[in-house]
Amino acid sequence: MQTIESLKKRIKSTQDLLSVVKTMKALAAVSIRQYQRAVESLVDYSRTVEMGLQVVLNKKADEAVFARPAPITRIGAIIFGSDQGLCGQLNAQMAAYALEEMDRLKVSKEDRTVLIVGERIRDHIEDAGQGHCECLANPGSIAGITPMVQEIVMILEEWHFVQQITHIFLYYNEYISGSNYKPTSLHLLPVDRAWLDNLKGRKWESRTLPQFTMNWDDLFLSLIREYLFSSLFQAFAESLASENASRLAAMQNAEKNITERLEEIHIQFHRQRQMNITEELLDIVAGYEVLL
């Protein structure tokens, strides 16, 4: 049977743990909102890029924009996970989703070049037998996303021009709300022809169509680079928001379990305290009866 002092120590340590969990829960909630704002800030940026592409595409014939897309025989995949723990099954689920989606493309594992963002998802990918993996660390804040995107764009250029990889896919978690998220994918390159056709056919909002004097090819490639930047930045922000959403859910469950355990320890403490008081009273009564 535990003593009053040992139960007091357990209550204190459990309360300290509960305080840590509440702090982590609050930090996760704040981080989610920050990354949400980062995604929201991309809306106007992406719209501007789309408008630029709309103008450029209207200045050239359809057949001159892209050659017929090549069949998918080799792919480059960027898979977003986490570097930190305490985020539930996020990495296992993301790895399973990405591997399943790549299998659907019917491309052998030897013909896949994989870039992993987040050290903790790496084991899940490699344990499934997927080789040819590079790994980058996740940025620790919103300010760190832009340098990471720039680094990945350089890697994509190396894949395309040196390794002749023309089909590139993103696999990341898309944040929904609260502690909810879902895995999603994006065929990053080559750029979706249907999307470009839709942009070209979209009605211009004003009466005046902007003009440009820059070389068409250079301008088009610059806008595509901005599209890549926007897509990669969004994948980072969505993935980091989802990581914190998963951590928030884990902390909510931990808080509930710790609170329930704390109540049990309090009950044990009060029961033990009552037993000690009863024993002391019985000793006093027994001593009094002996004196009589």
Short mmCIF file of the C-alpha atoms (twelve columns), coordinates in Angstrom:
data_MODEL
# 
_entry.id   MODEL 
# 
loop_
_atom_site.group_PDB 
_atom_site.id 
_atom_site.type_symbol 
_atom_site.label_atom_id 
_atom_site.label_alt_id 
_atom_site.label_comp_id 
_atom_site.label_asym_id 
_atom_site.label_seq_id 
_atom_site.Cartn_x 
_atom_site.Cartn_y 
_atom_site.Cartn_z 
_atom_site.pdbx_PDB_model_num 
ATOM 1   C CA . MET A 1   0.000   0.000  0.000   1 
ATOM 2   C CA . GLN A 2   1.292   3.423  -0.902  1 
ATOM 3   C CA . THR A 3   1.918   6.056  1.728   1 
ATOM 4   C CA . ILE A 4   0.491   9.561  1.830   1 
ATOM 5   C CA . GLU A 5   3.893   11.004 0.883   1 
ATOM 6   C CA . SER A 6   4.344   8.741  -2.137  1 
ATOM 7   C CA . LEU A 7   0.837   9.615  -3.360  1 
ATOM 8   C CA . LYS A 8   1.624   13.327 -2.947  1 
ATOM 9   C CA . LYS A 9   4.716   12.872 -5.116  1 
ATOM 10  C CA . ARG A 10  2.687   11.048 -7.771  1 
ATOM 11  C CA . ILE A 11  0.078   13.810 -7.784  1 
ATOM 12  C CA . LYS A 12  2.804   16.451 -8.170  1 
ATOM 13  C CA . SER A 13  4.564   14.631 -11.035 1 
ATOM 14  C CA . THR A 14  1.243   13.958 -12.796 1 
ATOM 15  C CA . GLN A 15  0.252   17.622 -12.463 1 
ATOM 16  C CA . ASP A 16  3.622   18.649 -13.932 1 
ATOM 17  C CA . LEU A 17  3.105   16.276 -16.854 1 
ATOM 18  C CA . LEU A 18  -0.394  17.654 -17.405 1 
ATOM 19  C CA . SER A 19  1.029   21.179 -17.454 1 
ATOM 20  C CA . VAL A 20  3.575   20.170 -20.127 1 
ATOM 21  C CA . VAL A 21  0.865   18.529 -22.246 1 
ATOM 22  C CA . LYS A 22  -1.350  21.624 -22.012 1 
ATOM 23  C CA . THR A 23  1.575   23.813 -23.080 1 
ATOM 24  C CA . MET A 24  2.319   21.590 -26.075 1 
ATOM 25  C CA . LYS A 25  -1.368  21.589 -26.954 1 
ATOM 26  C CA . ALA A 26  -1.437  25.397 -26.915 1 
ATOM 27  C CA . LEU A 27  1.746   25.631 -29.016 1 
ATOM 28  C CA . ALA A 28  0.319   23.209 -31.571 1 
ATOM 29  C CA . ALA A 29  -2.879  25.263 -31.848 1 
ATOM 30  C CA . VAL A 30  -0.891  28.490 -32.323 1 
ATOM 31  C CA . SER A 31  1.356   26.856 -34.942 1 
ATOM 32  C CA . ILE A 32  -1.653  25.596 -36.882 1 
ATOM 33  C CA . ARG A 33  -3.032  29.112 -37.136 1 
ATOM 34  C CA . GLN A 34  0.333   30.494 -38.289 1 
ATOM 35  C CA . TYR A 35  0.622   27.965 -41.099 1 
ATOM 36  C CA . GLN A 36  -3.027  28.532 -42.000 1 
ATOM 37  C CA . ARG A 37  -2.269  32.203 -42.493 1 
ATOM 38  C CA . ALA A 38  0.712   31.294 -44.647 1 
ATOM 39  C CA . VAL A 39  -1.574  29.228 -46.899 1 
ATOM 40  C CA . GLU A 40  -4.142  32.032 -46.992 1 
ATOM 41  C CA . SER A 41  -1.429  34.498 -48.009 1 
ATOM 42  C CA . LEU A 42  -0.747  32.390 -51.099 1 
ATOM 43  C CA . VAL A 43  -4.256  32.908 -52.478 1 
ATOM 44  C CA . ASP A 44  -3.592  36.357 -53.953 1 
ATOM 45  C CA . TYR A 45  -0.066  35.359 -54.988 1 
ATOM 46  C CA . SER A 46  -1.312  32.283 -56.858 1 
ATOM 47  C CA . ARG A 47  -4.105  34.294 -58.446 1 
ATOM 48  C CA . THR A 48  -1.562  36.802 -59.769 1 
ATOM 49  C CA . VAL A 49  0.535   33.985 -61.254 1 
ATOM 50  C CA . GLU A 50  -2.557  32.499 -62.901 1 
ATOM 51  C CA . MET A 51  -3.511  35.859 -64.381 1 
ATOM 52  C CA . GLY A 52  0.012   36.236 -65.753 1 
ATOM 53  C CA . LEU A 53  -0.187  32.788 -67.340 1 
ATOM 54  C CA . GLN A 54  -3.604  33.641 -68.758 1 
ATOM 55  C CA . VAL A 55  -2.200  36.696 -70.514 1 
ATOM 56  C CA . VAL A 56  0.854   34.845 -71.803 1 
ATOM 57  C CA . LEU A 57  -1.110  31.837 -73.052 1 
ATOM 58  C CA . ASN A 58  -3.456  34.037 -75.028 1 
ATOM 59  C CA . LYS A 59  -0.490  35.283 -77.041 1 
ATOM 60  C CA . LYS A 60  0.533   31.906 -78.422 1 
ATOM 61  C CA . ALA A 61  -1.134  29.037 -80.216 1 
ATOM 62  C CA . ASP A 62  -2.039  25.885 -78.274 1 
ATOM 63  C CA . GLU A 63  0.345   23.573 -80.075 1 
ATOM 64  C CA . ALA A 64  3.300   25.843 -79.298 1 
ATOM 65  C CA . VAL A 65  2.919   25.682 -75.534 1 
ATOM 66  C CA . PHE A 66  3.767   22.071 -74.786 1 
ATOM 67  C CA . ALA A 67  4.821   19.002 -76.655 1 
ATOM 68  C CA . ARG A 68  2.774   15.848 -76.219 1 
ATOM 69  C CA . PRO A 69  3.380   14.556 -72.652 1 
ATOM 70  C CA . ALA A 70  5.735   11.598 -72.428 1 
ATOM 71  C CA . PRO A 71  4.531   8.322  -70.904 1 
ATOM 72  C CA . ILE A 72  5.298   7.851  -67.214 1 
ATOM 73  C CA . THR A 73  8.296   5.521  -67.049 1 
ATOM 74  C CA . ARG A 74  10.337  7.311  -64.378 1 
ATOM 75  C CA . ILE A 75  9.119   9.600  -61.625 1 
ATOM 76  C CA . GLY A 76  10.456  11.953 -58.995 1 
ATOM 77  C CA . ALA A 77  8.480   12.035 -55.747 1 
ATOM 78  C CA . ILE A 78  8.624   14.505 -52.878 1 
ATOM 79  C CA . ILE A 79  7.082   13.108 -49.693 1 
ATOM 80  C CA . PHE A 80  6.406   15.370 -46.722 1 
ATOM 81  C CA . GLY A 81  6.570   14.005 -43.177 1 
ATOM 82  C CA . SER A 82  7.833   15.291 -39.839 1 
ATOM 83  C CA . ASP A 83  11.133  15.673 -38.014 1 
ATOM 84  C CA . GLN A 84  9.556   15.675 -34.549 1 
ATOM 85  C CA . GLY A 85  7.572   13.045 -32.706 1 
ATOM 86  C CA . LEU A 86  4.358   13.126 -30.692 1 
ATOM 87  C CA . CYS A 87  2.257   13.437 -33.840 1 
ATOM 88  C CA . GLY A 88  0.440   10.115 -33.799 1 
ATOM 89  C CA . GLN A 89  0.309   8.016  -36.957 1 
ATOM 90  C CA . LEU A 90  0.956   10.944 -39.315 1 
ATOM 91  C CA . ASN A 91  4.218   9.598  -40.757 1 
ATOM 92  C CA . ALA A 92  3.040   6.000  -41.073 1 
ATOM 93  C CA . GLN A 93  -0.177  7.093  -42.807 1 
ATOM 94  C CA . MET A 94  1.634   9.480  -45.165 1 
ATOM 95  C CA . ALA A 95  4.221   6.859  -46.110 1 
ATOM 96  C CA . ALA A 96  1.538   4.243  -46.791 1 
ATOM 97  C CA . TYR A 97  -0.452  6.706  -48.919 1 
ATOM 98  C CA . ALA A 98  2.558   7.844  -50.970 1 
ATOM 99  C CA . LEU A 99  3.756   4.295  -51.623 1 
ATOM 100 C CA . GLU A 100 0.271   3.189  -52.645 1 
ATOM 101 C CA . GLU A 101 -0.131  6.145  -55.028 1 
ATOM 102 C CA . MET A 102 3.271   5.470  -56.614 1 
ATOM 103 C CA . ASP A 103 2.385   1.785  -57.045 1 
ATOM 104 C CA . ARG A 104 -0.746  2.855  -58.955 1 
ATOM 105 C CA . LEU A 105 1.476   4.569  -61.526 1 
ATOM 106 C CA . LYS A 106 2.974   1.138  -62.288 1 
ATOM 107 C CA . VAL A 107 6.506   2.486  -62.048 1 
ATOM 108 C CA . SER A 108 9.045   0.131  -60.480 1 
ATOM 109 C CA . LYS A 109 10.811  1.169  -57.289 1 
ATOM 110 C CA . GLU A 110 14.098  1.278  -59.189 1 
ATOM 111 C CA . ASP A 111 12.659  3.967  -61.493 1 
ATOM 112 C CA . ARG A 112 11.554  6.223  -58.629 1 
ATOM 113 C CA . THR A 113 13.726  8.992  -57.227 1 
ATOM 114 C CA . VAL A 114 12.388  10.068 -53.850 1 
ATOM 115 C CA . LEU A 115 13.032  13.216 -51.854 1 
ATOM 116 C CA . ILE A 116 11.835  12.913 -48.248 1 
ATOM 117 C CA . VAL A 117 11.115  15.986 -46.155 1 
ATOM 118 C CA . GLY A 118 11.221  15.001 -42.486 1 
ATOM 119 C CA . GLU A 119 13.550  12.436 -40.931 1 
ATOM 120 C CA . ARG A 120 10.852  10.478 -39.089 1 
ATOM 121 C CA . ILE A 121 9.047   9.379  -42.243 1 
ATOM 122 C CA . ARG A 122 12.251  8.113  -43.813 1 
ATOM 123 C CA . ASP A 123 12.266  4.783  -41.947 1 
ATOM 124 C CA . HIS A 124 8.703   4.033  -43.056 1 
ATOM 125 C CA . ILE A 125 9.643   4.628  -46.697 1 
ATOM 126 C CA . GLU A 126 12.889  2.667  -46.634 1 
ATOM 127 C CA . ASP A 127 11.396  -0.211 -44.611 1 
ATOM 128 C CA . ALA A 128 8.941   -0.678 -47.502 1 
ATOM 129 C CA . GLY A 129 11.890  -1.322 -49.817 1 
ATOM 130 C CA . GLN A 130 11.964  2.079  -51.510 1 
ATOM 131 C CA . GLY A 131 15.514  3.128  -52.316 1 
ATOM 132 C CA . HIS A 132 16.979  6.145  -54.132 1 
ATOM 133 C CA . CYS A 133 15.977  8.389  -51.220 1 
ATOM 134 C CA . GLU A 134 17.368  11.764 -50.241 1 
ATOM 135 C CA . CYS A 135 16.238  13.503 -47.062 1 
ATOM 136 C CA . LEU A 136 15.818  17.144 -46.067 1 
ATOM 137 C CA . ALA A 137 14.907  18.566 -42.665 1 
ATOM 138 C CA . ASN A 138 11.611  20.362 -42.167 1 
ATOM 139 C CA . PRO A 139 11.816  24.125 -41.583 1 
ATOM 140 C CA . GLY A 140 11.235  25.113 -37.986 1 
ATOM 141 C CA . SER A 141 9.115   28.138 -38.817 1 
ATOM 142 C CA . ILE A 142 7.297   29.933 -41.627 1 
ATOM 143 C CA . ALA A 143 10.426  32.001 -42.315 1 
ATOM 144 C CA . GLY A 144 12.332  28.796 -43.067 1 
ATOM 145 C CA . ILE A 145 9.938   27.606 -45.777 1 
ATOM 146 C CA . THR A 146 11.154  29.926 -48.554 1 
ATOM 147 C CA . PRO A 147 14.841  28.813 -48.408 1 
ATOM 148 C CA . MET A 148 13.681  25.169 -48.397 1 
ATOM 149 C CA . VAL A 149 11.467  25.764 -51.436 1 
ATOM 150 C CA . GLN A 150 14.383  27.373 -53.276 1 
ATOM 151 C CA . GLU A 151 16.576  24.382 -52.448 1 
ATOM 152 C CA . ILE A 152 13.951  21.946 -53.714 1 
ATOM 153 C CA . VAL A 153 13.511  23.922 -56.954 1 
ATOM 154 C CA . MET A 154 17.249  23.469 -57.580 1 
ATOM 155 C CA . ILE A 155 16.867  19.724 -56.932 1 
ATOM 156 C CA . LEU A 156 13.969  19.592 -59.393 1 
ATOM 157 C CA . GLU A 157 16.110  21.263 -62.043 1 
ATOM 158 C CA . GLU A 158 18.820  18.652 -61.466 1 
ATOM 159 C CA . TRP A 159 16.230  15.861 -61.742 1 
ATOM 160 C CA . HIS A 160 14.847  17.290 -64.973 1 
ATOM 161 C CA . PHE A 161 18.002  18.298 -66.827 1 
ATOM 162 C CA . VAL A 162 20.524  15.763 -65.509 1 
ATOM 163 C CA . GLN A 163 18.482  12.680 -64.614 1 
ATOM 164 C CA . GLN A 164 15.866  13.279 -67.334 1 
ATOM 165 C CA . ILE A 165 12.962  12.899 -64.886 1 
ATOM 166 C CA . THR A 166 9.971   14.638 -66.447 1 
ATOM 167 C CA . HIS A 167 7.150   13.513 -64.123 1 
ATOM 168 C CA . ILE A 168 7.288   14.860 -60.577 1 
ATOM 169 C CA . PHE A 169 4.707   14.297 -57.849 1 
ATOM 170 C CA . LEU A 170 4.111   15.828 -54.420 1 
ATOM 171 C CA . TYR A 171 2.656   13.807 -51.541 1 
ATOM 172 C CA . TYR A 172 1.652   15.730 -48.435 1 
ATOM 173 C CA . ASN A 173 -1.089  16.129 -45.839 1 
ATOM 174 C CA . GLU A 174 -3.697  18.788 -46.491 1 
ATOM 175 C CA . TYR A 175 -4.997  20.548 -43.386 1 
ATOM 176 C CA . ILE A 176 -8.805  20.630 -43.056 1 
ATOM 177 C CA . SER A 177 -9.787  22.085 -39.670 1 
ATOM 178 C CA . GLY A 178 -9.282  21.547 -35.954 1 
ATOM 179 C CA . SER A 179 -7.193  18.391 -35.634 1 
ATOM 180 C CA . ASN A 180 -8.297  17.000 -39.008 1 
ATOM 181 C CA . TYR A 181 -6.194  16.545 -42.135 1 
ATOM 182 C CA . LYS A 182 -6.030  14.208 -45.116 1 
ATOM 183 C CA . PRO A 183 -3.260  12.924 -47.414 1 
ATOM 184 C CA . THR A 184 -3.236  14.364 -50.904 1 
ATOM 185 C CA . SER A 185 -1.058  14.384 -54.005 1 
ATOM 186 C CA . LEU A 186 -0.206  16.804 -56.797 1 
ATOM 187 C CA . HIS A 187 1.206   16.044 -60.244 1 
ATOM 188 C CA . LEU A 188 3.603   18.969 -60.179 1 
ATOM 189 C CA . LEU A 189 5.368   18.470 -63.514 1 
ATOM 190 C CA . PRO A 190 4.642   18.467 -66.341 1 
ATOM 191 C CA . VAL A 191 2.101   21.201 -65.697 1 
ATOM 192 C CA . ASP A 192 -1.456  19.988 -66.233 1 
ATOM 193 C CA . ARG A 193 -2.456  20.865 -69.819 1 
ATOM 194 C CA . ALA A 194 -6.153  20.909 -68.896 1 
ATOM 195 C CA . TRP A 195 -5.413  23.509 -66.211 1 
ATOM 196 C CA . LEU A 196 -3.537  25.681 -68.726 1 
ATOM 197 C CA . ASP A 197 -6.363  25.339 -71.254 1 
ATOM 198 C CA . ASN A 198 -8.824  26.374 -68.569 1 
ATOM 199 C CA . LEU A 199 -6.722  29.445 -67.753 1 
ATOM 200 C CA . LYS A 200 -6.539  30.410 -71.387 1 
ATOM 201 C CA . GLY A 201 -10.286 30.102 -71.849 1 
ATOM 202 C CA . ARG A 202 -11.139 31.981 -68.663 1 
ATOM 203 C CA . LYS A 203 -12.861 35.332 -69.120 1 
ATOM 204 C CA . TRP A 204 -10.646 38.326 -68.340 1 
ATOM 205 C CA . GLU A 205 -12.087 40.383 -65.516 1 
ATOM 206 C CA . SER A 206 -11.456 43.831 -66.994 1 
ATOM 207 C CA . ARG A 207 -11.873 45.368 -70.450 1 
ATOM 208 C CA . THR A 208 -8.153  45.874 -70.946 1 
ATOM 209 C CA . LEU A 209 -5.868  42.917 -71.542 1 
ATOM 210 C CA . PRO A 210 -2.309  43.555 -70.247 1 
ATOM 211 C CA . GLN A 211 0.558   43.568 -72.742 1 
ATOM 212 C CA . PHE A 212 4.186   42.504 -72.327 1 
ATOM 213 C CA . THR A 213 7.414   43.110 -74.230 1 
ATOM 214 C CA . MET A 214 9.557   40.396 -72.634 1 
ATOM 215 C CA . ASN A 215 10.468  37.313 -74.670 1 
ATOM 216 C CA . TRP A 216 7.526   34.882 -74.550 1 
ATOM 217 C CA . ASP A 217 9.545   31.790 -73.605 1 
ATOM 218 C CA . ASP A 218 11.459  33.569 -70.842 1 
ATOM 219 C CA . LEU A 219 8.275   35.059 -69.378 1 
ATOM 220 C CA . PHE A 220 6.415   31.758 -69.557 1 
ATOM 221 C CA . LEU A 221 9.237   29.883 -67.822 1 
ATOM 222 C CA . SER A 222 9.427   32.584 -65.126 1 
ATOM 223 C CA . LEU A 223 5.708   32.215 -64.429 1 
ATOM 224 C CA . ILE A 224 6.025   28.411 -64.295 1 
ATOM 225 C CA . ARG A 225 8.817   28.817 -61.732 1 
ATOM 226 C CA . GLU A 226 6.486   31.007 -59.687 1 
ATOM 227 C CA . TYR A 227 3.818   28.315 -59.990 1 
ATOM 228 C CA . LEU A 228 6.327   25.743 -58.704 1 
ATOM 229 C CA . PHE A 229 7.281   28.031 -55.829 1 
ATOM 230 C CA . SER A 230 3.634   28.566 -54.874 1 
ATOM 231 C CA . SER A 231 2.803   24.838 -55.050 1 
ATOM 232 C CA . LEU A 232 5.843   23.794 -52.986 1 
ATOM 233 C CA . PHE A 233 5.290   26.541 -50.414 1 
ATOM 234 C CA . GLN A 234 1.669   25.462 -49.997 1 
ATOM 235 C CA . ALA A 235 2.699   21.803 -49.622 1 
ATOM 236 C CA . PHE A 236 5.154   22.779 -46.867 1 
ATOM 237 C CA . ALA A 237 2.628   24.957 -45.028 1 
ATOM 238 C CA . GLU A 238 -0.194  22.402 -45.331 1 
ATOM 239 C CA . SER A 239 2.101   19.593 -44.181 1 
ATOM 240 C CA . LEU A 240 3.364   21.534 -41.156 1 
ATOM 241 C CA . ALA A 241 -0.187  22.576 -40.225 1 
ATOM 242 C CA . SER A 242 -1.255  18.921 -40.472 1 
ATOM 243 C CA . GLU A 243 1.697   17.832 -38.331 1 
ATOM 244 C CA . ASN A 244 0.619   20.217 -35.605 1 
ATOM 245 C CA . ALA A 245 -3.006  19.132 -36.029 1 
ATOM 246 C CA . SER A 246 -1.943  15.532 -35.440 1 
ATOM 247 C CA . ARG A 247 0.104   16.631 -32.438 1 
ATOM 248 C CA . LEU A 248 -2.894  18.591 -31.126 1 
ATOM 249 C CA . ALA A 249 -5.056  15.464 -31.339 1 
ATOM 250 C CA . ALA A 250 -2.361  13.419 -29.560 1 
ATOM 251 C CA . MET A 251 -2.070  16.026 -26.821 1 
ATOM 252 C CA . GLN A 252 -5.853  16.158 -26.395 1 
ATOM 253 C CA . ASN A 253 -5.933  12.395 -25.869 1 
ATOM 254 C CA . ALA A 254 -2.970  12.594 -23.506 1 
ATOM 255 C CA . GLU A 255 -4.629  15.401 -21.541 1 
ATOM 256 C CA . LYS A 256 -7.791  13.330 -21.155 1 
ATOM 257 C CA . ASN A 257 -5.857  10.244 -20.002 1 
ATOM 258 C CA . ILE A 258 -3.700  12.199 -17.564 1 
ATOM 259 C CA . THR A 259 -6.723  14.015 -16.119 1 
ATOM 260 C CA . GLU A 260 -8.481  10.685 -15.558 1 
ATOM 261 C CA . ARG A 261 -5.353  9.237  -13.965 1 
ATOM 262 C CA . LEU A 262 -4.964  12.298 -11.755 1 
ATOM 263 C CA . GLU A 263 -8.530  11.865 -10.501 1 
ATOM 264 C CA . GLU A 264 -7.771  8.225  -9.653  1 
ATOM 265 C CA . ILE A 265 -4.658  9.203  -7.697  1 
ATOM 266 C CA . HIS A 266 -6.624  11.880 -5.825  1 
ATOM 267 C CA . ILE A 267 -9.213  9.268  -4.862  1 
ATOM 268 C CA . GLN A 268 -6.432  6.963  -3.637  1 
ATOM 269 C CA . PHE A 269 -4.882  9.847  -1.723  1 
ATOM 270 C CA . HIS A 270 -8.136  10.785 0.051   1 
ATOM 271 C CA . ARG A 271 -8.907  7.127  0.800   1 
ATOM 272 C CA . GLN A 272 -5.438  6.581  2.260   1 
ATOM 273 C CA . ARG A 273 -5.641  9.828  4.229   1 
ATOM 274 C CA . GLN A 274 -9.009  8.789  5.671   1 
ATOM 275 C CA . MET A 275 -7.616  5.391  6.634   1 
ATOM 276 C CA . ASN A 276 -4.674  7.029  8.414   1 
ATOM 277 C CA . ILE A 277 -6.986  9.392  10.303  1 
ATOM 278 C CA . THR A 278 -9.238  6.481  11.298  1 
ATOM 279 C CA . GLU A 279 -6.247  4.470  12.526  1 
ATOM 280 C CA . GLU A 280 -5.005  7.431  14.591  1 
ATOM 281 C CA . LEU A 281 -8.446  7.914  16.144  1 
ATOM 282 C CA . LEU A 282 -8.669  4.211  16.992  1 
ATOM 283 C CA . ASP A 283 -5.220  4.363  18.619  1 
ATOM 284 C CA . ILE A 284 -6.332  7.334  20.721  1 
ATOM 285 C CA . VAL A 285 -9.531  5.582  21.788  1 
ATOM 286 C CA . ALA A 286 -7.650  2.393  22.614  1 
ATOM 287 C CA . GLY A 287 -5.109  4.316  24.672  1 
ATOM 288 C CA . TYR A 288 -7.882  6.127  26.512  1 
ATOM 289 C CA . GLU A 289 -9.611  2.833  27.335  1 
ATOM 290 C CA . VAL A 290 -6.342  1.394  28.676  1 
ATOM 291 C CA . LEU A 291 -5.958  4.379  30.996  1 
ATOM 292 C CA . LEU A 292 -9.469  3.827  32.337  1 
# 
